[in-house]
């Protein structure tokens, strides 16, 4: 069984905080994948693809490391892969 999440969040890329809309899936053993990030921030996808360190911070304040996955969808949208426990 899986759960889908769609939420406002922030991505922190090399210390820069960028507001995003995050969608991703979490399974019953607390793995997460299949994420997409959308932002109104110009050049967001480029920054994610070229940053050294990125994390997703949910409205609860919980964070988890992320990495780009599968290339960018556009200048303000990107796919990502979560690492470790999801920030829920």
C-alpha positions, 0 to 999 in steps of 0.5 A: 500500500502507498500514500500520495502526498501533495503539499506546499513545502520548501527546498533548501539548495546549498542554503537557499530556501525556495518555496515549492509544491511537492508531490511524492509517494510513500510506501508502508515501509516508509520509503519514498519516491516518485517526486516532483517539485514545482516552483515559481522561482526562475531557474529552480530546476537548474539550481536543483540539478547543479546544487551540492546539497538539497533537502525538502522541508515540509510545513511541519518543519521536518526535513529530508535529503533529496537529489534530482532524478530523471532530469528536469521537467522545465525551468521551474519543475523538477523530478526528485528522489528522496533519501532516508525517511520521508519528512512526515 
